[in-house]
Amino acid sequence: MTTPDPAQPGTPGQIDAAGQAEEPQALADPADPADSADDAARERALRVGLEDYELEDTDLVLLDADGEVIEGYEPEAPLPVLAVVGRPNVGKSTLVNRIIGRREAVVEDKPGVTRDRVSYPAEWAGRRFTLVDTGGWEVDVAGIESKVAEQAEVAISLADAVLFVVDATVGATATDERVVRLLRESGKPVVLCANKVDGQSGEADAAYLWSLGLGEPYPVSALHGRGTGDLLDAAMAALPTESAHGEVRPTGPRRVALIGRPNVGKSSLLNKIAGADRVVVDETAGTTRDPVDELVTIKDVPYVLVDTAGIRRRVHQTKGADFYASLRTQAAIEKAELAVVLVDASVPLTEQDTRVISQVVDAGRALVIAYNKWDLMDEDRRPFLEREIEKDLVQVQWAPRVNVSARTGWHTDRLVPAIQRSLESWDTRIPTGRLNAFLGELVAAHPHPLRGGKQPRILFATQASTRPPRFVIFATGFLEAGYRRFIERRLRETFGFEGTPIEISVRVREKRKR
């Protein structure tokens, strides 16, 4: 009987004379001191043998690198919170971007772009604080606008001071006066910002805002930066040194991004896990635009859950706020450590869903797939769903899958163990001796196929980094993609690596000429 090609995924092992699959040989136990000593001796011997080959400087740096240390977290004192409020389209998000020094908040020249309250770390004159951008506050509105107004009111209640932004070119409106009454009832210190004052001629318009009874209006141009220094000096005078409302932020909680296509239930899931209406939820697709960070403690472990805008089918065809929201979502994936991809279980998997999963894998982030709206799925569809999953997600069978209902909270508690397993795999480092012992036994049982009469030989391997695990193999010839996939699958079978992508690169090195 012919021996199967080990480069083909799914080959469990060699076939013996009786036609039965042989179990791969058990690898050495890393907890056994004798086995650890054997691994260390093998590593030293292979390193000596590697010196006979032409190595580059980058190879030597890689071989001499120490293991990556994963730092814990230390809690910090809560930073004071400054909330930016005002009616729609007065320039709150533009002012936020000016204060934090980068284009973080989505800005567009139309009202109602910002919907959730979004927190950003900021600093002025050596003082660190948390800046909260809010959606526009309006009077007697219904639907999604009323939910946006509610989030603005929550931001005021959780702030230590408020930056009230008014459009100086329009003057104080009835809505502004209603906001003033709300601010007085809150009892919070208020700094009045007269925005859109682009020159001295506009300062007279700003002077009319004394009528609001909030003290001196500070004329500012958020677009050009004019007057923002005086405004921030006044804000720092109003802010306490330590927050009475802010959260105690650890320096290193794990960042988990909730991503998926629009209207799949990301915001509902965050609210359910957080136990509060933290973000705006509406039937309208594309409700979320800015990534929203929420610190949540689950089973005594802190996580930063990041709600993101839905990734649409063709980002390059979107316009305005939706286009910038898509860019912010990609940036949120890059800044996260793990992504929970939400998929609508009640409908077949779409090309859009697989593209979202590919974005996470390409970014090298840990992955958990959550099938949401499980309670809405038709009973007749369930048998077909498993076959769909096997076919459509064949490339990411290593990712844990959880069936949930964000609306009812059903099985949302199962997300946490899946997240923990994936993050542990993402952080896993295999000792170099153990890795080479594994590859030695693997290659002995399944050597690389002959190509052109030559057979590449693996000289040495090391794990270059974690987060995600990256392996570098030194070989005498190029290893085919199928054989690399075979190595990856056996790495997962032996060491776990559930929920994390694995990167394997090959460096071909020739023997030194004597």
Secondary structure as the mmCIF struct_conf table of DSSP 4:
data_model
#
loop_
_struct_conf.conf_type_id
_struct_conf.id
_struct_conf.beg_label_comp_id
_struct_conf.beg_label_asym_id
_struct_conf.beg_label_seq_id
_struct_conf.end_label_comp_id
_struct_conf.end_label_asym_id
_struct_conf.end_label_seq_id
HELX_LH_PP_P HELX_LH_PP_P1 THR A 2 ASP A 5
TURN_TY1_P TURN_TY1_P1 PRO A 6 ALA A 7
BEND BEND1 GLN A 8 GLN A 8
TURN_TY1_P TURN_TY1_P2 PRO A 9 GLY A 10
BEND BEND2 GLY A 13 GLY A 13
STRN STRN1 ILE A 15 ILE A 15
TURN_TY1_P TURN_TY1_P3 ALA A 17 ALA A 18
BEND BEND3 GLY A 19 GLY A 19
HELX_LH_PP_P HELX_LH_PP_P2 GLN A 20 GLN A 20
STRN STRN2 ALA A 21 ALA A 21
HELX_LH_PP_P HELX_LH_PP_P3 GLU A 22 ASP A 29
TURN_TY1_P TURN_TY1_P4 PRO A 30 ALA A 31
BEND BEND4 ASP A 32 ASP A 32
HELX_RH_AL_P HELX_RH_AL_P1 PRO A 33 LEU A 50
TURN_TY1_P TURN_TY1_P5 GLU A 51 ASP A 52
STRN STRN3 TYR A 53 TYR A 53
HELX_RH_AL_P HELX_RH_AL_P2 ASP A 57 ASP A 64
HELX_LH_PP_P HELX_LH_PP_P4 ALA A 65 VAL A 69
STRN STRN4 PRO A 75 PRO A 75
HELX_LH_PP_P HELX_LH_PP_P5 ALA A 77 PRO A 80
STRN STRN5 VAL A 81 VAL A 85
BEND BEND5 ARG A 87 ARG A 87
TURN_TY1_P TURN_TY1_P6 PRO A 88 ASN A 89
BEND BEND6 VAL A 90 GLY A 91
HELX_RH_AL_P HELX_RH_AL_P3 LYS A 92 ILE A 100
TURN_TY1_P TURN_TY1_P7 GLY A 101 GLY A 101
BEND BEND7 ARG A 102 ARG A 102
BEND BEND8 ALA A 105 ALA A 105
BEND BEND9 ASP A 109 LYS A 110
TURN_TY1_P TURN_TY1_P8 PRO A 111 GLY A 112
BEND BEND10 ASP A 116 ASP A 116
STRN STRN6 VAL A 118 TRP A 124
TURN_TY1_P TURN_TY1_P9 ALA A 125 GLY A 126
STRN STRN7 ARG A 127 ASP A 133
HELX_LH_PP_P HELX_LH_PP_P6 GLY A 135 TRP A 137
BEND BEND11 VAL A 139 ASP A 140
TURN_TY1_P TURN_TY1_P10 GLY A 143 GLY A 143
HELX_RH_AL_P HELX_RH_AL_P4 ILE A 144 SER A 157
TURN_TY1_P TURN_TY1_P11 LEU A 158 LEU A 158
BEND BEND12 ASP A 160 ASP A 160
STRN STRN8 ALA A 161 ASP A 167
TURN_TY1_P TURN_TY1_P12 ALA A 168 VAL A 170
HELX_RH_AL_P HELX_RH_AL_P5 ALA A 174 SER A 186
TURN_TY1_P TURN_TY1_P13 GLY A 187 GLY A 187
STRN STRN9 VAL A 190 ASN A 195
BEND BEND13 GLY A 199 GLY A 199
HELX_RH_3T_P HELX_RH_3T_P1 GLN A 200 GLY A 202
HELX_RH_AL_P HELX_RH_AL_P6 GLU A 203 ALA A 207
HELX_RH_3T_P HELX_RH_3T_P2 TYR A 208 LEU A 212
BEND BEND14 GLY A 213 GLY A 215
STRN STRN10 PRO A 217 PRO A 219
STRN STRN11 SER A 221 SER A 221
TURN_TY1_P TURN_TY1_P14 ALA A 222 GLY A 225
STRN STRN12 ARG A 226 ARG A 226
TURN_TY1_P TURN_TY1_P15 GLY A 227 GLY A 227
HELX_RH_AL_P HELX_RH_AL_P7 THR A 228 ALA A 238
BEND BEND15 LEU A 239 LEU A 239
BEND BEND16 THR A 241 GLU A 242
BEND BEND17 ALA A 244 GLY A 246
STRN STRN13 PRO A 250 PRO A 250
BEND BEND18 THR A 251 THR A 251
HELX_LH_PP_P HELX_LH_PP_P7 PRO A 253 PRO A 253
STRN STRN14 ARG A 254 ILE A 259
BEND BEND19 ARG A 261 ARG A 261
TURN_TY1_P TURN_TY1_P16 PRO A 262 ASN A 263
BEND BEND20 VAL A 264 GLY A 265
HELX_RH_AL_P HELX_RH_AL_P8 LYS A 266 ALA A 274
TURN_TY1_P TURN_TY1_P17 GLY A 275 GLY A 275
BEND BEND21 ALA A 276 ALA A 276
BEND BEND22 VAL A 279 VAL A 279
BEND BEND23 GLU A 283 THR A 284
TURN_TY1_P TURN_TY1_P18 ALA A 285 GLY A 286
BEND BEND24 ASP A 290 ASP A 290
STRN STRN15 VAL A 292 ILE A 298
TURN_TY1_P TURN_TY1_P19 LYS A 299 ASP A 300
STRN STRN16 VAL A 301 ASP A 307
HELX_LH_PP_P HELX_LH_PP_P8 ALA A 309 ARG A 312
BEND BEND25 ARG A 313 ARG A 313
HELX_RH_3T_P HELX_RH_3T_P3 VAL A 315 GLN A 317
HELX_RH_AL_P HELX_RH_AL_P9 GLY A 320 LYS A 335
BEND BEND26 GLU A 337 GLU A 337
STRN STRN17 LEU A 338 ASP A 344
TURN_TY1_P TURN_TY1_P20 ALA A 345 SER A 346
BEND BEND27 VAL A 347 VAL A 347
HELX_RH_AL_P HELX_RH_AL_P10 GLU A 351 ASP A 362
TURN_TY1_P TURN_TY1_P21 ALA A 363 GLY A 364
STRN STRN18 ALA A 366 ASN A 372
HELX_RH_3T_P HELX_RH_3T_P4 TRP A 374 LEU A 376
BEND BEND28 MET A 377 MET A 377
HELX_RH_3T_P HELX_RH_3T_P5 GLU A 379 ARG A 381
HELX_RH_AL_P HELX_RH_AL_P11 ARG A 382 ASP A 392
TURN_TY1_P TURN_TY1_P22 LEU A 393 LEU A 393
HELX_RH_3T_P HELX_RH_3T_P6 VAL A 394 VAL A 396
TURN_TY1_P TURN_TY1_P23 GLN A 397 TRP A 398
BEND BEND29 ALA A 399 ALA A 399
STRN STRN19 ARG A 401 ASN A 403
STRN STRN20 SER A 405 SER A 405
TURN_TY1_P TURN_TY1_P24 ALA A 406 GLY A 409
STRN STRN21 TRP A 410 TRP A 410
TURN_TY1_P TURN_TY1_P25 HIS A 411 HIS A 411
HELX_RH_3T_P HELX_RH_3T_P7 THR A 412 ARG A 414
HELX_RH_AL_P HELX_RH_AL_P12 LEU A 415 ASP A 427
HELX_RH_AL_P HELX_RH_AL_P13 THR A 432 ALA A 445
BEND BEND30 HIS A 446 HIS A 446
HELX_LH_PP_P HELX_LH_PP_P9 PRO A 447 LEU A 450
STRN STRN22 ARG A 451 ARG A 451
TURN_TY1_P TURN_TY1_P26 GLY A 452 GLY A 453
STRN STRN23 LYS A 454 LYS A 454
STRN STRN24 ILE A 458 SER A 465
TURN_TY1_P TURN_TY1_P27 THR A 466 PRO A 469
STRN STRN25 ARG A 470 ALA A 475
BEND BEND31 THR A 476 GLY A 477
HELX_LH_PP_P HELX_LH_PP_P10 PHE A 478 GLU A 480
HELX_RH_AL_P HELX_RH_AL_P14 ALA A 481 PHE A 495
TURN_TY1_P TURN_TY1_P28 GLU A 498 GLY A 499
STRN STRN26 GLU A 503 VAL A 508
HELX_LH_PP_P HELX_LH_PP_P11 GLU A 510 GLU A 510
STRN STRN27 LYS A 511 LYS A 511
HELX_LH_PP_P HELX_LH_PP_P12 ARG A 512 LYS A 513
#
